[in-house]
Amino acid sequence: MVISAATAEAVLFFGGMLLNVFILPSLIDKDAAVPRWQSLPSALALIIIAVGYGSLGLFWPMASVLFGAVLWILVAIFRST
């Protein structure tokens, strides 16, 4: 099965945004405690993935994973143990 580049970009974008939805409860819950050794490597990995997407010209997937990296950095700042 072959899909178009636009479809592939949309799938990667929505997949990235779905992952971002799952981190929101940890950011919203004031009692959440996430170890920094988990949140900072997650942010770093997402930044590396964003660079890869950017080098391929995939703007929307890059934006979605950069947004996820920002969320993980905020978790590291505000919800770390």
C-alpha positions as CSV (number, residue, x, y, z in Angstrom):
1,M,0.0,0.0,0.0
2,V,1.4,3.4,-1.0
3,I,0.2,6.6,0.6
4,S,0.9,10.1,-0.5
5,A,3.5,12.3,1.3
6,A,0.8,14.6,2.5
7,T,-1.0,11.7,4.1
8,A,2.2,10.5,5.7
9,E,2.8,13.9,7.1
10,A,-0.7,14.1,8.5
11,V,-0.4,10.7,10.2
12,L,3.0,11.7,11.8
13,F,1.5,15.0,12.9
14,F,-1.6,13.5,14.5
15,G,0.5,10.7,16.1
16,G,2.8,13.3,17.7
17,M,-0.2,15.3,18.9
18,L,-1.8,12.2,20.4
19,L,1.4,11.6,22.4
20,N,1.2,15.2,23.6
21,V,-2.3,14.7,24.9
22,F,-1.1,11.8,27.1
23,I,1.5,14.1,28.8
24,L,-1.0,16.8,29.7
25,P,-2.4,15.1,32.8
26,S,1.0,15.1,34.4
27,L,1.5,18.7,33.6
28,I,-2.0,19.7,34.9
29,D,-2.0,17.6,38.1
30,K,-0.2,19.6,40.8
31,D,0.4,16.5,42.8
32,A,2.1,14.7,39.9
33,A,5.8,13.8,40.4
34,V,7.9,12.8,37.4
35,P,11.6,12.1,37.8
36,R,13.8,14.5,35.9
37,W,15.8,11.5,34.6
38,Q,12.6,10.5,32.7
39,S,11.4,13.9,31.5
40,L,14.6,15.5,30.3
41,P,15.7,12.5,28.1
42,S,12.2,12.4,26.7
43,A,12.4,16.1,25.7
44,L,15.9,15.5,24.2
45,A,14.7,12.6,22.2
46,L,11.8,14.6,20.8
47,I,14.1,17.4,19.9
48,I,16.3,15.0,18.0
49,I,13.2,13.6,16.2
50,A,12.1,17.1,15.4
51,V,15.5,17.8,13.8
52,G,15.1,14.7,11.7
53,Y,11.6,15.7,10.6
54,G,12.8,19.2,9.8
55,S,15.6,17.9,7.7
56,L,13.1,15.9,5.7
57,G,10.9,19.0,5.2
58,L,8.1,17.6,7.4
59,F,7.0,20.9,9.1
60,W,3.9,19.8,10.9
61,P,5.3,16.6,12.4
62,M,8.3,18.7,13.5
63,A,6.0,21.2,15.1
64,S,4.1,18.5,17.0
65,V,7.1,16.9,18.5
66,L,8.7,20.2,19.4
67,F,5.5,21.0,21.2
68,G,5.9,17.7,23.0
69,A,9.5,18.5,23.9
70,V,8.3,21.8,25.4
71,L,5.6,20.0,27.4
72,W,8.3,17.5,28.8
73,I,10.6,20.5,29.7
74,L,7.7,22.1,31.5
75,V,7.1,18.8,33.4
76,A,10.8,18.7,34.3
77,I,10.5,22.3,35.6
78,F,7.2,22.1,37.5
79,R,6.6,18.4,38.3
80,S,10.0,16.9,39.0
81,T,10.8,14.9,42.0
